[in-house]
């Protein structure tokens, strides 16, 4: 298949954002919603530039740091736990109801208990993000591992591979795609949970920015915070996709 020219690819990437901006302006001009409740895109952009010179970079850094730490810790535990649950059916049957019970609990509901047990500092915010990332990652990992066909193990044994060789050359490569997917899902869930985690007496962060703005009905600042969260999460996801394509290039070669 011939690849499209670079200008055409750029236009395809840009088109949905242009459509979104036009819809934004159209909703504001339609009269269906009070214009004072929907700041125009250029007003939000002007506020973004103003905040960029004030506190926005510090808020972005703080929120990104919190999400990174929460996802890193959550994934580090979710990968081995998810692997064990996916590989050992008996263990999965035993613990699966508990995992799904806690996964269904919204992190925001745990904030009062987190404050009681961990206070109102950075540890409490990290615990909320860890909780969200861990259970999202575990589900993805064990569902993926459970679908790995045992035929790969049997073929490796037939060819005389030892248990260590099977683990290093068969199981680990088959596990990498699920680890990367678990990280992507955990990142998305953590960013979605960020505002809830920053309800805990946060002075800095995009969630704190949004909450402070809501207290004074500063809708343009709320839009800035929401858009920043979306674009940072998108940038991280795109970076993970690029890493996945590089690490999993062998799949394309053998497909």
C-alpha positions as CSV (number, residue, x, y, z in Angstrom):
1,X,0.0,0.0,0.0
2,X,1.4,3.4,-1.0
3,X,1.8,5.8,1.9
4,X,0.0,9.1,1.7
5,X,2.0,12.3,1.3
6,X,3.0,14.2,4.5
7,X,0.7,17.2,3.8
8,X,-2.2,14.8,3.4
9,X,-1.4,13.0,6.6
10,X,-1.1,16.3,8.5
11,X,-4.5,17.4,7.1
12,X,-6.1,14.2,8.3
13,X,-4.7,14.8,11.8
14,X,-5.7,18.4,11.9
15,X,-9.2,18.0,10.4
16,X,-11.0,16.6,13.5
17,X,-9.6,19.4,15.7
18,X,-10.8,22.0,13.2
19,X,-14.2,20.4,13.2
20,X,-14.3,20.5,17.0
21,X,-13.4,24.2,17.1
22,X,-16.1,25.0,14.5
23,X,-18.7,23.0,16.6
24,X,-17.5,24.9,19.7
25,X,-18.1,28.3,18.0
26,X,-21.4,27.0,16.5
27,X,-22.8,25.9,19.9
28,X,-21.8,29.3,21.3
29,X,-23.4,31.3,18.5
30,X,-26.6,29.1,18.2
31,X,-28.3,30.5,21.3
32,X,-29.0,27.1,22.6
33,X,-26.6,27.8,25.5
34,X,-26.1,31.1,27.2
35,X,-22.9,32.5,25.6
36,X,-21.6,33.6,29.1
37,X,-21.5,29.9,30.0
38,X,-19.4,28.8,27.0
39,X,-16.2,30.9,26.6
40,X,-15.1,31.2,23.0
41,X,-12.0,29.2,21.9
42,X,-10.0,32.4,21.4
43,X,-10.9,33.6,24.9
44,X,-9.7,30.2,26.3
45,X,-6.5,30.5,24.3
46,X,-5.9,34.1,25.6
47,X,-6.4,32.8,29.2
48,X,-4.0,29.9,28.5
49,X,-1.3,32.3,27.4
50,X,-1.9,34.4,30.5
51,X,-1.7,31.4,32.9
52,X,1.4,30.2,31.0
53,X,3.2,33.3,32.2
54,X,1.9,32.8,35.8
55,X,1.3,29.3,37.3
56,X,0.3,26.9,34.5
57,X,3.7,25.3,33.9
58,X,4.1,24.6,37.6
59,X,0.6,23.1,37.7
60,X,1.3,20.9,34.7
61,X,4.6,19.7,36.2
62,X,3.0,18.9,39.5
63,X,0.1,16.9,38.0
64,X,2.3,15.1,35.5
65,X,4.7,14.1,38.4
66,X,1.8,12.8,40.5
67,X,0.4,10.8,37.6
68,X,3.8,9.4,36.7
69,X,4.6,8.2,40.2
70,X,1.1,6.8,40.7
71,X,1.1,4.9,37.4
72,X,4.7,3.7,37.9
73,X,4.0,2.3,41.3
74,X,0.7,0.9,40.3
75,X,2.0,-0.8,37.1
76,X,5.1,-2.2,38.9
77,X,2.7,-4.1,41.2
78,X,0.0,-4.7,38.6
79,X,2.2,-6.5,36.1
80,X,3.4,-9.4,38.4
81,X,0.0,-9.7,40.1
82,X,-1.8,-9.7,36.7
83,X,0.7,-12.2,35.3
84,X,0.1,-14.6,38.2
85,X,-3.7,-14.3,38.0
86,X,-3.6,-14.8,34.2
87,X,-1.2,-17.8,34.3
88,X,-2.7,-19.7,37.3
89,X,-6.4,-20.4,36.7
90,X,-7.0,-21.6,40.2
91,X,-5.6,-18.4,41.7
92,X,-7.6,-16.3,39.2
93,X,-10.8,-18.1,40.2
94,X,-10.0,-17.5,43.9
95,X,-9.1,-13.8,43.8
96,X,-11.1,-12.5,40.7
97,X,-14.2,-11.5,42.7
98,X,-12.1,-9.4,45.1
99,X,-10.2,-7.7,42.2
100,X,-13.4,-6.8,40.5
101,X,-15.0,-5.6,43.8
102,X,-12.2,-3.0,44.4
103,X,-12.0,-2.1,40.7
104,X,-15.6,-1.1,40.7
105,X,-15.1,1.4,43.6
106,X,-14.6,4.9,42.4
107,X,-11.4,6.4,43.8
108,X,-13.2,9.6,44.8
109,X,-15.3,7.5,47.3
110,X,-12.1,6.5,49.1
111,X,-10.9,10.1,49.7
112,X,-12.3,10.3,53.3
113,X,-10.5,7.1,54.3
114,X,-7.3,8.1,52.5
115,X,-7.3,11.3,54.4
116,X,-7.8,9.5,57.7
117,X,-5.0,7.0,57.0
118,X,-2.5,9.0,54.9
119,X,-3.2,12.6,55.8
120,X,-3.5,15.4,53.2
121,X,0.0,15.4,51.8
122,X,1.5,14.1,48.6
123,X,1.3,10.5,49.8
124,X,-2.5,10.6,49.9
125,X,-2.7,11.9,46.3
126,X,-0.3,9.2,45.2
127,X,-2.3,6.5,46.9
128,X,-5.5,7.5,45.0
129,X,-3.6,7.5,41.7
130,X,-1.9,4.2,42.6
131,X,-5.2,2.6,43.4
132,X,-6.7,3.7,40.1
133,X,-3.7,2.6,38.0
134,X,-3.2,-0.7,39.8
135,X,-6.7,-2.2,39.4
136,X,-6.9,-1.0,35.7
137,X,-3.5,-2.5,35.0
138,X,-4.3,-5.8,36.7
139,X,-7.4,-6.4,34.7
140,X,-5.7,-5.7,31.4
141,X,-2.7,-7.9,32.3
142,X,-4.5,-11.0,33.5
143,X,-7.1,-10.9,30.7
144,X,-4.2,-10.7,28.2
145,X,-2.1,-13.4,29.8
146,X,-5.1,-15.7,30.1
147,X,-5.5,-15.6,26.3
148,X,-1.9,-16.7,25.6
149,X,-2.1,-20.1,23.9
150,X,-0.3,-23.0,25.7
151,X,0.7,-24.3,22.4
152,X,3.7,-22.0,22.4
153,X,4.9,-23.6,25.6
154,X,4.4,-27.1,24.2
155,X,6.2,-26.3,21.0
156,X,9.2,-24.9,23.0
157,X,9.3,-28.0,25.2
158,X,9.2,-30.2,22.1
159,X,12.2,-28.3,20.7
160,X,14.1,-29.0,23.9
161,X,13.9,-25.6,25.6
162,X,14.5,-25.5,29.3
163,X,12.1,-23.8,31.7
164,X,14.4,-20.7,31.9
165,X,14.6,-20.5,28.1
166,X,10.8,-20.8,27.8
167,X,10.3,-18.0,30.2
168,X,12.9,-15.7,28.7
169,X,12.3,-16.4,25.0
170,X,8.6,-17.3,24.9
171,X,6.6,-16.0,27.8
172,X,8.3,-12.6,28.2
173,X,8.0,-11.6,24.5
174,X,4.3,-12.7,24.6
175,X,3.8,-10.7,27.8
176,X,5.3,-7.4,26.6
177,X,2.3,-6.3,24.5
178,X,0.0,-6.8,27.5
179,X,2.4,-4.9,29.8
180,X,2.4,-1.9,27.4
181,X,-1.4,-2.0,27.1
182,X,-1.7,-2.1,30.8
183,X,0.5,1.0,31.1
184,X,-1.6,2.8,28.5
185,X,-4.8,1.9,30.3
186,X,-3.4,2.8,33.7
187,X,-2.2,6.2,32.4
188,X,-5.7,7.0,31.0
189,X,-7.4,6.0,34.2
190,X,-4.9,7.9,36.3
191,X,-5.4,11.1,34.3
192,X,-9.1,10.6,34.6
193,X,-8.7,10.3,38.4
194,X,-6.3,13.2,38.8
195,X,-8.9,15.8,39.7
196,X,-10.3,13.5,42.4
197,X,-6.8,13.0,43.8
198,X,-6.2,16.7,43.9
199,X,-9.3,17.3,46.0
200,X,-7.1,16.4,48.9
201,X,-5.9,19.9,49.9
202,X,-3.9,20.4,46.7
203,X,-2.3,23.9,46.2
204,X,-0.8,23.1,42.9
205,X,-1.8,20.9,39.9
206,X,-4.3,21.0,37.1
207,X,-7.0,19.5,39.3
208,X,-6.4,22.3,41.9
209,X,-6.5,24.9,39.1
210,X,-9.9,23.6,38.0
211,X,-11.3,23.4,41.5
212,X,-10.1,26.9,42.4
213,X,-11.6,28.3,39.2
214,X,-14.9,26.6,39.8
215,X,-15.2,28.4,43.2
216,X,-15.0,31.7,41.4
217,X,-17.0,30.6,38.3
218,X,-14.0,31.2,36.0
219,X,-15.1,29.0,33.2
220,X,-12.2,29.9,30.8
221,X,-9.7,28.7,33.4
222,X,-11.7,25.4,33.8
223,X,-11.6,24.9,30.1
224,X,-7.8,25.5,30.1
225,X,-7.3,22.9,32.8
226,X,-9.5,20.3,31.1
227,X,-7.8,20.9,27.7
228,X,-4.3,20.6,29.3
229,X,-5.2,17.3,31.0
230,X,-6.5,16.0,27.7
231,X,-3.5,17.0,25.6
232,X,-0.9,15.8,28.1
233,X,-2.7,12.4,28.4
234,X,-2.8,12.3,24.6
235,X,0.9,13.1,24.3
236,X,1.8,10.3,26.8
237,X,-0.4,7.9,24.9
238,X,1.2,8.7,21.6
239,X,4.6,8.3,23.1
240,X,3.6,4.9,24.5
241,X,2.2,3.9,21.0
242,X,5.6,4.8,19.4
243,X,7.5,2.8,22.0
244,X,5.1,-0.1,21.4
245,X,5.6,0.0,17.7
246,X,9.4,-0.1,18.2
247,X,9.4,-2.9,20.8
248,X,6.8,-5.0,19.0
249,X,8.2,-4.7,15.5
250,X,9.0,-8.4,15.5
251,X,5.2,-9.1,15.5
252,X,4.9,-7.4,12.1
253,X,7.8,-9.3,10.7
254,X,6.4,-12.7,11.6
255,X,2.7,-11.8,10.8
